[in-house]
Amino acid sequence: MTDDVVVLRYGHRPGRDDRMTTHVGLTARALGADRVVLPDNAGQSAETIRDITDRFGGPFAVELRDDQRAYARRFEGTVVHLTMYGERVQDVEAGVRGDSVDADTPLLVVVGGEKVPFDFYEEADYNVGVTNQPHSEVAGLAVFLDRLFEGAELEREWTDADRVVLPQETGKRVVDPATAAAERDGDDGDAAADDA
Ligand SMILES: C[S@@+](CC[C@H](N)C(=O)[O-])C[C@H]1O[C@@H](n2cnc3c(N)ncnc32)[C@H](O)[C@@H]1O
């Protein structure tokens, strides 16, 4: 996996978009991106995403900027703009992967909130639709990243976490990283014993 997948959130209406903007960042983090760039009026969302990263691990960076259009224009790498009007993700995913992750070239993924100016459509290397139906930036981003990484992001290890969720058939278990590691080693030990 490249260490340079950046998600750019275009537009943010404080109050109305707080939850969506936060979820764009959390989804970017959980599904393999390295950084999210938010509009500079989205400080509340940035704080929440940083707090989750501090507790559940990284690395993941959050940046606030007031120059979204210039940032996309000057980005040195491949630029994907997610839009319901774009080419079908299933038709272009291999091309995007070849031009980014597989080529060690940074990738910028732009998602909108409010109306995205036409510049983004023109300047993107790929305008990509996750279905050509209207839905949400969070859903579009999740499917796109999973297609980009071909599911490899689901196996990611997190560093510097305060807490680790242990998957359960039923119920919730959240432990500190040392306990999680000991349990994993214990499981490996049990598996090795079973194999012997
Ligand atoms: C409320 S939607 C606006 C829908 C907009 N008319 C469009 O261009 O997709 C906000 C954002 O969600 C994302 N989005 C919505 N539907 C999408 C789809 N089918 N494929 C990819 N992205 C989508 C786009 O990034 C869009 O800017």
Ligand as a Chemical Component Dictionary entry (heavy atoms), coordinates in Angstrom:
data_LIG
# 
_chem_comp.id                   LIG 
_chem_comp.type                 NON-POLYMER 
_chem_comp.pdbx_formal_charge   0 
_chem_comp.three_letter_code    LIG 
# 
loop_
_chem_comp_atom.comp_id 
_chem_comp_atom.atom_id 
_chem_comp_atom.alt_atom_id 
_chem_comp_atom.type_symbol 
_chem_comp_atom.charge 
_chem_comp_atom.model_Cartn_x 
_chem_comp_atom.model_Cartn_y 
_chem_comp_atom.model_Cartn_z 
_chem_comp_atom.pdbx_ordinal 
LIG C1  C1  C 0  -24.724 15.264 -1.729 1  
LIG S1  S1  S 1  -23.667 14.536 -2.873 2  
LIG C2  C2  C 0  -23.893 15.573 -4.231 3  
LIG C3  C3  C 0  -24.238 14.779 -5.455 4  
LIG C4  C4  C 0  -23.644 15.448 -6.695 5  
LIG N1  N1  N 0  -24.668 15.913 -7.565 6  
LIG C5  C5  C 0  -22.522 14.626 -7.400 7  
LIG O1  O1  O 0  -21.825 15.211 -8.202 8  
LIG O2  O2  O -1 -22.244 13.459 -7.080 9  
LIG C6  C6  C 0  -22.098 15.013 -2.204 10 
LIG C7  C7  C 0  -20.932 14.232 -2.714 11 
LIG O3  O3  O 0  -21.180 12.850 -2.603 12 
LIG C8  C8  C 0  -20.383 12.162 -3.562 13 
LIG N2  N2  N 0  -21.265 11.263 -4.316 14 
LIG C9  C9  C 0  -22.614 11.241 -4.309 15 
LIG N3  N3  N 0  -23.087 10.276 -5.107 16 
LIG C10 C10 C 0  -22.001 9.668  -5.638 17 
LIG C11 C11 C 0  -21.812 8.573  -6.539 18 
LIG N4  N4  N 0  -22.839 7.920  -7.073 19 
LIG N5  N5  N 0  -20.548 8.223  -6.856 20 
LIG C12 C12 C 0  -19.480 8.855  -6.320 21 
LIG N6  N6  N 0  -19.602 9.889  -5.460 22 
LIG C13 C13 C 0  -20.827 10.282 -5.122 23 
LIG C14 C14 C 0  -19.710 13.223 -4.435 24 
LIG O4  O4  O 0  -18.369 13.404 -4.041 25 
LIG C15 C15 C 0  -20.544 14.462 -4.147 26 
LIG O5  O5  O 0  -19.825 15.657 -4.332 27 
# 
loop_
_chem_comp_bond.comp_id 
_chem_comp_bond.atom_id_1 
_chem_comp_bond.atom_id_2 
_chem_comp_bond.value_order 
_chem_comp_bond.pdbx_ordinal 
LIG C1  S1  SING 1  
LIG S1  C2  SING 2  
LIG S1  C6  SING 3  
LIG C2  C3  SING 4  
LIG C3  C4  SING 5  
LIG C4  N1  SING 6  
LIG C4  C5  SING 7  
LIG C5  O1  DOUB 8  
LIG C5  O2  SING 9  
LIG C6  C7  SING 10 
LIG C7  O3  SING 11 
LIG C7  C15 SING 12 
LIG O3  C8  SING 13 
LIG C8  N2  SING 14 
LIG C8  C14 SING 15 
LIG N2  C9  SING 16 
LIG N2  C13 SING 17 
LIG C9  N3  DOUB 18 
LIG N3  C10 SING 19 
LIG C10 C11 SING 20 
LIG C10 C13 DOUB 21 
LIG C11 N4  SING 22 
LIG C11 N5  DOUB 23 
LIG N5  C12 SING 24 
LIG C12 N6  DOUB 25 
LIG N6  C13 SING 26 
LIG C14 O4  SING 27 
LIG C14 C15 SING 28 
LIG C15 O5  SING 29 
# 
